[in-house]
Amino acid sequence: MAIWQPTLTGPHGAQVGSSPTELLEACVAFHRTFFDVNPKGAATAPATWTLIGEHSDYAGGVVLAANANWRTAVAVNKNRDDVVNVCVVDVEGGVEKHSLSTADIAARAHAHMKSHDVLGRQTTPPQPEGGVAARLGGIAWTMIHKQMLSRDTKGLDITVLSTIPEGVGLGENSAMDVALALALYRENIEEAPTKARIAEICSQSAFMFSETSVLRARHTVALRGETGQISVVDYADGSVTQAPHPVSRSAGLSAFVVAAQTETDPSIYREIYARHAFIDEAARAFSVESLRLLPDASTRVVDWLQAVIEVTGREDLPSIEQAQRWLNLWENETQRAQRTANALRSRRLSEFSELLMESQDDLSDTFDFPPADLALARLCVERGATAARSTSARGVIALVDAHHAHNFAADLSEDGLLVVPLGHGDVAEQG
């Protein structure tokens, strides 16, 4: 493969620059070509990458994440056809077209609303099976029902143009969510509560309408992060604070995503969804917003699970052993994320790297990562990375001494791997 450096061309063959403004202008031009109308809204949003903690967010944990220099642009206008039409332009100029009726979107939403069984217990809906049109149509549906978008919105015509590589752990879908939400919401978004509300809408919608896993922190960081900082998102209270970025002149590190030429195994998303659903059910059983707010959570949840299995015989729950592994990882990862934030703020970079590798070891023991993923993380360390950590996709986040970064990237790309440099990225912006 190669070092990621896409060259975009506009609808008339002209080369497109890499700045957010140029990307947005090209997306608007494509939209005119596809739909023969000027868009009523447009926006861009950044790629996001997680440093640590992404497997703890749904239990009220702590996630460290940052925006990257790759972006997605979205242009949109309303139509009266009761259909969501989406044209996705890839970096090579190819176009994928997707359509879904608003009636189908509403039906999917209804299927995933909270419901109760004959005994009055809240049920867990099945994992959604929606593609791009369902995911983006879901954003509009959720915004309407959260009173962020007019109810006279029928259908939508949407154009998506992105420089974010797919399936390597850089949140290309989350960037698309945020960009569309900002393109639809034409009011001022500078206030933190407004950004927090939009991030929550994007996460809720993606969980209801998308078959791929959802990391809420991506939406949060894309809207509320700061350029050149690591965002520390604490789900105990919803706070977002900042820590010094390890990719800086003072830290002397460069960051990359390294990915093999393989497809992401869909079973990963099913496991993440099952984990999320189980943790949510456990929190409801104890009447807490998250397990982070439950004293002695791990022991109490395991006792509750054992009782539920014995009484009901349910087969949709994890085994005691599996649940214990998930809970242990959540607790350990939350503590590591807090310690990582402190290490960054105190400039203790050696401790920071040790924590990331400790996290990688714990992930390897808890989840059934494909052997190739584990081998890739080990390869990055062998080639000089100070730390390498598997994502939930097919990529590995690698941190490398800046003096060796060029050779590191060149060597791995020559081995046939995709290497994506991670520079600093700005937050999402309305066009």
N, C-alpha and C positions, 0 to 999 in steps of 0.2 A: 504494500500500500504506500502511504506517503505521509508527510507532515501536512496536516489539514490547513489548507489555504485556498478556499473556494474562490473561483472567478465567476462572478455573476454577469449576465447580460440582460439588458432590458427587452421589452417586447419587440423592439425594432432592431435588435442586434448590437446596440451600443453597450459598452462595458460599464458596469455599475461599480462605484467605489464602495468602500467598506464602512463608511461613516453611517450613523443612524439616520441622518437626513437623506443621504443618497439612497439608502435601502428603502426608506419610506417613500421617496419620490418614485422609485422603480415599482414598488408595490401598487401605488396609485395608478401609474401608467398601465400596469398589467390589468388592473381592475377595469379601467376604461375599455381596454381591448376585449376583455371577457364579457362584460355586461353592458357596454355601450352607454355608460352613465358615470358621472363623477361621484365618488363615494361621499357620503355624508359625514363619515368619521374615519379616522386612521390613527394608528398608534404603533409604537415599538416596545418590545420588552426583551430583557437580557437572558442569556443562558445562565443557569445557576449550578453550582457544584457544592457538594457537602463535604465538609472536613471530617465531621464525626457526629454521631447522634441520630442519624436518620431512622434507625430502627427503634427509637424510643418515643417519637413524637406522639403517637396515638395513645400512649399510656401517661401522658403528661410530662414527658422528659425534656431534655435540652438538646437543641440542634445548633451546630455551628455551620454556617454556609456563607457563600459569597457570590456576587454577580461576576460573570465573565464577559469577555469582549465580543462574543458572538451574539447575534440578535435575531429576532423574528419580527417582521412587520405584518400588520393586518389592516386591510381596508374594507369598509362595509357600507352598505346602504339597505334600507328596508324595501321590500317588495310587497305586493298585494296577492301573491300566489299561494300563501300558506305553505311555502316550501323553503327550507334552508338549503341554499346552493353554495357549495364551497369549491373553489379552485386553488389547489396547492401547487406552487411552482417550486421545483427542486433546484439545486445549485447548478445543474447541468441544463436547465431550461425546459425540462420535461414538466408536463402538467397532469395532475390527477384531479378528477372531478368527482364530487360526492354530492348526493342529494338525499333529503329526508323530509317528510311532511311534518308540519307542526303538530298534527294530530298524533303521529307516531311518537314524537318527542313527549307530548303530554301523557301518552299511555305509558311510556317508559318511566316517566316521573312518578306516576300513580303507583306503578309496580314496586317502586323502591321507597315509598313513604312508610312511615311508622305504622304498623298494624299490630293486632293482638290476636292470640289464639282463643279457643273456647274457654280457657281458664283465666283469660284476662292478662296473660303474660305477653310482653312485647316480643314480637318475632324479628328475626334477622333476615332481611331480604337477600335474594341470591346476588352473586356478582353480576354486574351489568355486562352486556355484550354490545357495546356501541363503538362505532368508528368515529371518524373526524366530524362528520355532519351531526351525529348525536352529541358528541362532546361540545361542539361550539353552539349548536342549538340549545343545549342544556344551559349554557352560560346565559343566553338571552332569557330562557324560561325562568331561571332562578332569579335573575335581576328583576324581571317583571313581578314575581311573587314576593320579592323583598322591597318592592316599591322604589327600585332604582332605574326602572325603564317603563315607559308608557305601555298600558295594556292594549293600546291600539296597534302595537307591533305585531304584524302578521308573519310574513316570511322575511328572510334575509338573503342577500347576495354578499358573499365573503370571498376575499382573495388573501392568500397567505404566501409570504415570501420569507425565506429563512436562510441564514448562514450557519445554523446550529446543526452539527451532525446528529443523526438519529440513533437512538438505542445505545448510547455509550455512557449515559448517566449525567447529561447536561440539561435535563429538563426542557426538552424542546416542546413538549405538550403544555407544560405549565406556562412557558413563555407565550405560547399561542393563546391560552386562556386569558392571561392578563392583558395582552395586547387587544384582544377582542373586547373585553370588559371596558377598557379605557376608550376604545373607539366608539362604543355604544353610549358610554356615559360622558356627555359633553359638558358637564359642569366642572367646576374647579376641584381638583383632587389633592391640593397641597396640604390640607389638614390631615394630621395623623389618624384621627378616628375614621375619616372617609377612606383612607388607604387600608386601614385595618378591616373595615367592612367589606371593601371590594375583594381583599385577599380571602376573607372568610367565605364570600359568595363563590369565588373561583374554586376553593377547596371542596365546599359542599356539593357544588355542581359536578365537579370531576368525579367525586366518589359515587354519585348517583348515576352518571351517564357514561363513564369511561371504563373499558375493560382493563386498562393498564393501571398500575399502582399509583397512588397519590401521596406525595409528600407535601404537607401543608406549608412547610417552611419555604419551599420554592416560591410559592405565591407571595408569602410575606416578605421575603428578602428582595424579590424582584420589585416590590412596591416600596419597601421601607428600609432597604439597605443603604449603605453609604459607599461611594466609590473609594476603593483602596482600603476598605475595612472588612473584617470578618464580622458578620452579624451573629449575635448570640440570642437565639429565640428560646425563651423559657415558657413552656406550656403549663406550668403551674399557675402562672398569673397572666400569660399572654404578652409579657414584656419583650421588647427588642432592644438590646444594648449592643455596643460595638467593641471590638477588640482589635489590636494591631494586626495587619495582614502579614502572613509569613512571606508572601511574595513582595518583597520590598528591598530597597538598597541596604537598609540596616540589617535585615534578617539574612540577606544573601541567598535566598532560595528562589527557584522557579518551579512552576506547577504545570503538570501535563495530565491529560487523560490518555491512557494507552489502551487500545482495544484490538481484539482479534477480529478476523473476518468471519464472524459467525452471527447467527440470529439469536436474539434473546429467547430463552425457553419460556413459553407462556405459563408453565407451571410455577415459575417464580412469582408471577402476579397473583395466581390463585392462592399460594401460600401466604403472601403478604395480606391479601384480602381476608383470608381465614383468621390470621393472627389479629388483624384489626377488629374483625367482627367479634371474636372471643373476648378481647380486652374491653370493647364497648359493652358487651353483655355483662361482664363481671362488674364494671363500673355502675351499670344500672342496678344490678342486684344489691349493691351496697349504697345506692343513692348518693354517689359522688360524681362530680364532673369528670374526674380522671383518677386513676389509681394512685397517682402521686399525692393525692389528698387523703388517702386511706392509710392510717397507721398500720404497720406490720402487714403491708398489702400482700406480699408474696405468700406468706403462710396462710393468711385468711382466704385468699382466692383459691389456693390449692385445696383447702378444706371444703370450701363451697363447691368447687368443681367435683370433688369426690362424692359429695352428698347428692349433687344433681344427677351424676351418672348412675349412682346406686338406686335412686328413687325413680328416675324416668327412663333409664336405659338409652338415652339419646346417643345416636351415632354420629351426629354432626359436630360434636365437641372434640377437642384434642385430647390425647391421652394425658394422664397425670405427668408422666415423664416429659412429654413434649411441652406441656404448659409450664412446667417448672423451668425448663431450659429457656423458654421465651421470657418468663418473669425475671430470671436471673440476669439474662442479657439486658433487659430493660433497666434494671437497677444498676448494674455495673456500668452500662453505657451512659446513663445519666450522670453518674459520679465522674466518669472519665471526661465527659463533655465539660462539666464544671471545672475540673482540674485543668483541662486543655485551655479553656478560656483564661484561667488564672495564669497559666504558664505563658501564654501569648502576651498578656498584659504585663507580666514581669520580665519578659524577654528571655525566658528560660527555654531556649530552643531545643536543647538536648532532651529535656523532660517532655517537651511537646512531641518530638519525634517518637520517643519511647511509648507515649500514650497512644499514638496512632497505630503503632505496630502491635501493641497490646490489644487494641480494638480489633485489628485484623485477625489475630489469633482467636479471639473470642467468637467473632463471626464465623470463622472456619469451623469451630467446634459446635456451634449452635445450629447453623443452617447448612443444608446440603448444597453448597456451591459446587458447580461442575469442576472436575479436576483441572480443566484448562484455565479456569478463572484463578484458582489458587496458584497454579504454575506461573501464570502471568504476573501475579503480585510478587512471587519469589524472583522471577526473572528481572523485574524492575529493580529490586534491591541488589541483585547480583551485578546489574549494569551501573550501579552507582547511586540509586535513589536513597535518600536518607529515611524515607518512609513510603510505603505503598499500601493502599487499602482498597479492597474490592467494593464496587458499587452494587446496586440492585440490578443493574443492567449488565452489559458484557464488557464494561470498562473497568480500569483500575486508575485511581487517583494517585499520582506519583509526585513527590516533592524531591527536588534535586538541587544540589549546590549550583548556584548560578554560573560559576566558572566552568562547570562540566555539562551545562544544560544542552548546548549545541551538539556536543558529541553524543550525549545520551539520546537525544531525539533522532539524530541521523542514524545511529546504530540500530535502533529499534525499528525505524521506518525501513531500513535496508533488509531487516528480517521479515518484512511483509506485514508489519503491524501498522495500524493507524495511530498516529501521534497528534494530539490536539493541544497546542500551547494555550495556556489559560492566563490571559492578561486581565487587568482590572476592567470592570464593566460598570456603566452607569445604570441607574434605576429606570424603570419603565417610564415612557413619556407619551403624552398625547400629541398627535400631529396637528 
